[in-house]
Amino acid sequence: MKEETFRRKMESRHIVMLSLGGVIGTGLFLSTGYTLEQAGRIGTILSYLVGALAVYLVMLCLGELAVHMPETGAFHSYATKYIGSGTGYTVAWLYWLTWTVALGSEFTAAGLLMQRWFPDVPVWMFSGVFVVMILGINVLTVRLFAEVEFWFSAVKVLTILVFIVLGTAAIVGFLPLADGSQAPLLAPLTEGGLFPNGAFAILLTMLAVNFAYSGTELIGIAAGEAVDPKRTVPLAIRTTIFRLVLFFVGTIIVLAILLPNDSKGVLESPFVAVFERIGLPFAADIMNFVILTAILSAANSGLYAASRMLWSLSDQRMITPFFSKLNASGVPTRAVCFSMLGGLLALFSSVYAPGSVYIALVSISGLAVVVVWMSISASQFMFRRRYLQEGNDLSDLVYRTPWYPLVPIVSFLMCLASLIGIAFDPTQRVALYFGVPFIALCYVVHHLTKKSWKRSVEDVKEKQSS
């Protein structure tokens, strides 16, 4: 009986919004105040510009791989083929863990946000409703998932555009500030000096900045379910990078100028503080709704990413083939449900073991995205070299990474620098304490199970040929 296959239902607009939805989340809406406190105003802008360059170079590498080999669970497959099966195995589990841990924290955060409007309803009830909703969206059809994510992301994009437009108007004086003060123009950028905590603080914040950009690589995962990937993937990469730079850097500049000094580093969204300074009515309620949308969007795209990575591991027989089964709509239901279960376990660990199990999970997931980006750069470098060694013509590649080998080398080194930087930051160093041993454990487990994996693959090939 013929196995069900993935449905190519995602159009370019879906993939662009999926990538933006994965990137524009609580990191931008909630955490930028902390980054401003650490690196200063100019330092934060430079950090996000450097981060934008790094993610752009990585996406140039991913574009060549994803267009030539549009596979679901893409960069895990590329690492397996062009670096080694141990690296592919490790990358897959790192990425799966990143999104499942995020699921646990996002459902809790969503329930807490709802208490602003419904203070008498327990958090767990709202969290449960959102779990069922996100699970239902992901198990029905890919098209439904893509449409929901498109509209979730549209809310965030519209909010950021309004924020940039109103903020710019307030900065230059077209829009009066609520406290009656004069238009600040660019003067606040140099308050306290260019780098109040030293230029080295920029390097220390790079891991947080790179994590804020994480989700862009979802383009590669979605390539296996994209309509005409040779056209849609390059278009999605180009438009996503342009919008990311516009949204992130534009937002950071407005925040750097308008955010009051006493609002940096606090838990409340810096967006609320700026909207209130501009005099926008109901600023806190508006941002509460937008952040809720951002959290649900991140949970939606996160469950998608985790399930496809788990499916890819199973499809390549690196783990049990149980998770490679697709339903009649081409959705890996078992992988989706197991990934959601992982998210719920992360949720419980955040409640019952926040100082041990949960901090380990969060630390590993924070490190994971940068390691995944490094694997993409290394895979493209190895792919191009092997492609030419085998006598293939470079002109046959529909999408080519420009300035090879400079782009993969520089992108790899930029990601590596952000990992080295956290060794000097006591608050982030825990990521190395848990992340490095977890990576080593993945290689050991892969080595111990490699023989049974090879036998399983050979058995599958024999059945297919008979």
C-alpha positions in Angstrom: 0.0 0.0 0.0 1.4 3.4 -0.9 2.5 5.6 2.0 0.8 9.0 2.3 3.1 11.9 1.5 3.4 15.5 2.5 1.1 17.9 0.6 2.8 20.9 -1.1 0.2 23.5 0.1 2.3 26.4 1.3 2.6 29.4 -0.9 5.2 32.1 -0.7 3.1 34.3 1.5 2.6 31.4 3.9 6.3 30.7 4.2 7.2 34.4 4.6 4.7 34.8 7.4 5.7 31.5 9.0 9.3 32.7 9.2 8.3 36.1 10.4 5.9 34.5 12.9 8.7 32.3 14.3 11.0 35.3 14.6 8.7 38.2 15.8 7.8 37.0 19.2 8.2 37.7 22.9 12.0 38.2 22.4 11.2 41.5 20.5 8.1 42.5 22.4 9.4 41.8 26.0 13.2 41.4 26.1 14.5 44.4 24.3 14.4 46.5 27.4 17.0 44.2 29.0 19.2 44.3 25.9 19.1 48.1 26.0 20.1 48.1 29.7 23.1 45.8 29.0 24.5 47.2 25.8 23.2 50.8 25.8 21.3 52.5 23.1 23.9 52.6 20.3 25.3 49.2 21.4 21.9 47.6 21.1 21.4 49.0 17.6 24.8 47.7 16.5 24.1 44.3 18.1 20.9 43.9 16.1 22.6 45.1 12.9 25.4 42.5 13.4 22.7 39.9 14.2 20.8 40.8 11.0 24.0 40.4 9.0 24.7 37.0 10.6 21.1 35.7 9.9 21.3 37.0 6.3 24.5 35.1 5.6 23.1 31.9 7.1 19.9 32.3 5.0 22.0 32.7 1.9 23.5 29.3 2.7 20.2 27.7 3.5 18.7 29.0 0.2 21.1 27.0 -1.9 20.4 23.8 0.1 16.7 24.2 0.4 16.1 25.0 -3.3 18.3 22.1 -4.5 17.0 19.7 -1.9 13.5 20.8 -0.7 13.1 18.4 2.2 10.9 18.5 5.3 13.3 18.7 8.3 15.8 20.2 5.9 18.9 21.2 7.8 19.0 18.1 9.9 19.1 16.1 6.6 21.8 18.4 5.1 24.0 18.0 8.2 23.6 14.2 8.0 24.6 14.1 4.3 27.4 16.6 4.2 28.9 16.7 7.7 28.1 13.4 9.3 25.2 11.4 10.7 26.2 12.2 14.3 26.0 15.9 13.6 22.6 15.5 11.8 21.3 13.5 14.7 22.5 16.1 17.3 21.2 19.1 15.3 17.7 17.5 15.0 17.4 16.8 18.8 18.7 20.3 19.6 16.2 21.9 17.3 13.4 19.7 18.5 14.2 20.6 22.1 14.3 24.3 21.3 10.7 24.4 20.2 9.3 22.0 22.7 10.7 23.9 25.6 9.3 27.1 24.1 5.9 25.5 23.9 5.9 24.9 27.7 6.7 28.5 28.5 4.4 30.0 25.9 1.2 28.2 27.1 1.9 29.4 30.6 2.6 33.0 29.5 -0.6 32.9 27.4 -2.7 31.9 30.4 -1.1 34.6 32.5 -1.8 37.3 29.9 -5.5 36.3 29.8 -5.8 37.0 33.5 -5.5 40.7 32.8 -9.1 40.5 31.4 -10.3 37.4 33.4 -8.6 37.6 36.8 -10.9 35.0 38.4 -10.2 32.2 35.9 -7.3 29.9 36.7 -4.2 30.1 34.5 -4.2 26.4 33.8 -7.7 26.6 32.2 -6.6 29.1 29.6 -3.4 27.2 29.0 -5.4 24.0 28.4 -7.7 25.8 25.9 -4.7 27.1 24.0 -3.0 23.6 24.0 -6.1 22.1 22.4 -6.5 24.9 19.9 -2.8 24.8 18.7 -2.9 21.0 18.6 -6.1 21.0 16.5 -4.6 23.5 14.0 -1.5 21.4 13.5 -3.1 17.9 13.2 -5.9 18.8 10.6 -4.2 20.1 7.4 -1.1 21.9 6.5 -3.2 24.5 4.6 -5.1 25.3 7.8 -1.9 25.7 9.8 -0.4 28.0 7.2 -3.5 30.2 7.0 -3.8 30.6 10.8 -0.1 31.4 11.1 -0.4 33.9 8.3 -3.1 35.9 10.2 -1.3 35.5 13.6 1.8 37.0 12.0 -0.1 39.7 10.2 -1.3 41.1 13.6 2.3 41.3 14.8 3.6 42.9 11.6 0.8 45.5 11.6 1.6 46.4 15.3 5.3 46.8 14.5 4.6 49.0 11.5 2.2 51.2 13.5 4.9 51.4 16.3 7.6 52.5 13.9 5.4 55.1 12.1 4.1 56.6 15.4 7.5 56.4 17.0 9.2 58.2 14.1 6.5 60.9 14.1 7.1 61.4 17.8 10.9 61.5 17.4 10.8 64.3 14.8 8.0 66.2 16.4 5.0 65.5 14.1 3.3 63.8 17.0 3.4 65.6 20.5 4.5 63.5 23.5 2.0 62.9 26.3 4.2 64.7 28.9 4.5 67.8 26.7 8.2 67.5 26.3 10.0 68.5 23.1 10.8 66.1 20.2 13.9 64.2 21.3 15.3 63.8 17.7 18.5 61.7 18.0 19.9 63.2 21.2 18.9 60.3 23.6 21.2 57.9 21.6 24.3 59.4 23.1 23.1 59.7 26.7 25.5 58.1 29.1 28.1 57.7 26.3 28.1 55.4 23.2 28.8 52.3 25.2 28.0 52.8 28.9 29.0 49.2 29.8 31.9 49.0 27.3 32.0 47.9 23.7 32.5 44.3 24.9 28.9 44.3 26.1 27.8 44.1 22.4 29.5 40.6 22.1 27.9 39.5 25.4 24.4 40.3 24.1 24.9 38.6 20.7 23.5 35.2 21.9 20.3 37.0 23.0 20.1 38.9 19.8 20.7 35.8 17.6 18.0 34.0 19.7 15.7 36.9 18.9 16.2 36.3 15.2 15.7 32.5 15.6 12.8 31.2 13.5 14.0 32.5 10.2 15.4 29.0 9.4 11.7 27.7 9.4 11.9 28.5 5.7 14.1 25.5 5.3 11.8 23.2 7.2 8.8 24.3 5.2 10.5 23.8 1.9 9.3 20.2 1.8 5.7 21.4 1.9 6.0 24.4 -0.4 4.3 24.9 -3.7 7.1 25.2 -6.4 10.0 25.5 -3.9 12.4 26.6 -6.6 10.4 29.8 -6.9 8.8 30.3 -3.4 11.9 29.6 -1.2 14.2 32.2 -2.8 11.4 34.7 -2.8 10.6 34.0 0.9 14.3 34.3 1.9 14.7 37.7 0.1 11.5 39.2 1.5 11.9 37.8 5.0 15.4 39.2 5.4 14.4 42.6 4.1 11.4 42.7 6.5 13.4 41.4 9.4 16.0 44.2 9.1 13.2 46.8 8.7 11.1 45.5 11.6 13.9 44.7 14.1 16.3 47.5 13.4 13.6 50.1 12.9 11.9 49.0 16.2 15.2 49.0 18.1 16.0 52.6 16.9 12.6 53.9 18.0 12.9 52.1 21.4 16.5 53.4 21.9 15.3 57.0 21.4 11.9 56.9 23.1 12.2 54.4 25.9 12.6 56.2 29.3 15.7 55.2 31.3 13.6 53.9 34.2 11.8 51.5 31.9 14.9 49.6 30.6 15.4 46.2 32.1 11.9 45.9 33.6 9.5 43.0 33.0 6.7 45.2 31.4 6.9 45.3 27.6 9.0 48.3 26.5 6.4 48.8 23.7 3.8 49.7 26.4 6.2 52.3 27.9 6.7 53.9 24.5 3.1 53.8 23.5 2.1 55.4 26.8 4.8 58.1 26.3 3.3 58.8 22.9 -0.2 59.0 24.5 -1.8 56.0 22.8 -5.0 55.2 24.7 -5.4 51.6 26.0 -1.7 51.0 25.3 -1.4 48.2 27.9 -4.5 46.3 26.7 -3.5 46.6 23.0 0.0 45.2 23.7 -1.5 42.5 25.9 -3.5 41.3 22.9 -0.6 41.6 20.5 1.8 39.7 22.8 -0.9 37.0 23.3 -1.1 36.7 19.5 2.7 36.6 19.3 2.9 33.8 21.9 0.2 31.7 20.2 1.9 32.3 16.8 5.2 31.1 18.2 3.5 28.0 19.7 1.8 27.3 16.4 5.0 27.5 14.4 7.0 25.9 17.1 4.9 22.7 17.2 5.1 22.6 13.4 8.9 22.8 13.5 9.3 20.3 16.3 7.0 17.7 14.7 8.7 18.0 11.3 12.1 17.5 12.8 11.0 14.5 14.7 9.3 13.1 11.6 12.6 13.6 9.6 14.6 11.7 12.3 12.0 8.9 12.1 11.9 8.9 8.3 15.6 8.4 8.1 15.4 5.6 10.7 17.6 7.4 13.2 14.9 6.7 15.7 11.9 4.4 15.7 9.8 4.6 12.4 6.7 5.0 14.6 6.8 8.8 14.1 7.2 8.7 10.3 3.5 7.8 9.7 1.5 10.5 8.0 -2.3 10.7 8.1 -4.6 11.0 5.0 -4.0 14.8 4.9 -0.2 14.4 4.9 0.3 15.5 8.5 2.7 13.5 10.8 0.0 13.3 13.6 2.1 11.0 15.8 5.1 13.4 15.7 2.8 16.4 16.4 1.2 14.8 19.4 4.6 13.6 20.8 6.1 17.1 20.4 3.1 18.6 22.2 3.6 16.1 25.0 7.2 17.2 25.2 6.0 20.8 25.5 3.6 19.8 28.3 6.5 18.1 30.2 8.5 21.3 29.8 5.5 23.1 31.2 5.4 20.9 34.3 9.2 21.1 34.8 8.9 24.9 34.8 6.4 24.6 37.7 7.9 21.7 39.7 11.7 22.0 39.0 12.4 25.6 37.8 15.8 25.7 39.4 17.1 22.4 37.9 15.4 20.6 35.1 13.8 23.6 33.5 16.8 25.9 33.6 18.8 23.1 31.9 16.2 22.8 29.2 16.1 26.6 28.6 19.9 26.8 28.5 20.2 24.1 26.0 17.5 25.5 23.7 19.1 29.0 23.9 22.4 27.5 22.6 20.7 25.2 20.1 19.6 27.8 17.5 23.1 29.2 17.0 24.5 25.6 16.7 21.9 24.9 14.1 22.9 28.0 12.1 26.5 26.9 12.3 25.5 23.5 10.9 23.6 25.2 8.0 26.7 27.2 7.1 29.0 24.2 7.3 26.6 22.0 5.3 26.5 24.5 2.5 30.3 24.8 2.4 30.6 21.0 2.2 27.7 20.6 -0.3 29.2 23.1 -2.8 32.6 21.5 -2.6 31.2 18.0 -3.1 28.9 19.2 -5.9 31.8 20.5 -7.9 34.1 17.5 -7.1 31.4 15.2 -8.6 31.7 17.1 -11.9 28.4 19.0 -11.7 28.0 22.4 -13.4 27.5 25.4 -11.0 25.0 27.0 -13.5 22.7 24.1 -12.9 22.0 25.3 -9.3 18.7 27.3 -9.5 19.7 29.3 -6.4 23.4 29.9 -5.6 24.9 31.2 -2.4 26.9 34.3 -3.5 30.6 34.9 -2.7 31.4 31.3 -1.9 33.3 30.2 0.2 33.4 33.6 2.0 29.7 33.6 3.0 29.6 30.2 4.8 32.9 30.8 6.5 32.0 34.3 7.8 28.5 33.2 8.9 30.0 30.2 10.8 32.6 32.4 12.5 30.0 35.0 13.5 27.8 32.4 15.1 30.9 30.9 16.8 31.8 34.3 18.2 28.4 34.7 19.9 28.9 31.3 21.6 32.4 32.3 22.8 31.0 35.6 24.1 28.6 33.9 26.5 31.5 32.3 28.3 32.3 35.8 29.7 28.8 36.5 30.9 28.0 34.9 34.3 24.2 35.1 33.6 24.5 33.3 30.2 27.4 30.9 31.0 24.9 28.3 32.2 24.0 27.6 28.5 27.5 26.2 28.0 27.3 24.1 31.3 24.2 22.3 30.1 24.5 22.7 26.3 27.9 21.2 25.7 27.3 18.0 27.7 23.9 17.6 26.0 25.6 17.8 22.6 28.2 15.3 23.7 25.5 13.0 24.9 23.7 13.1 21.5 26.9 12.1 19.8 27.4 9.2 22.2 23.8 8.0 21.9 24.1 8.2 18.1 27.3 6.2 18.1 25.8 3.5 20.3 22.6 3.2 18.2 24.3 3.6 14.8 24.5 -0.1 13.9 20.8 -0.8 14.6 20.0 2.4 12.6 22.0 1.1 9.6 20.3 -2.3 9.8 16.9 -0.7 9.8 17.7 1.4 6.7 19.0 -1.6 4.9 15.8 -3.6 5.7 13.7 -0.7 4.4 15.7 -0.6 1.1 15.4 -4.4 0.7 11.6 -4.1 1.1 11.3 -1.2 -1.4 13.4 -3.1 -4.0 11.5 -6.4 -3.6 
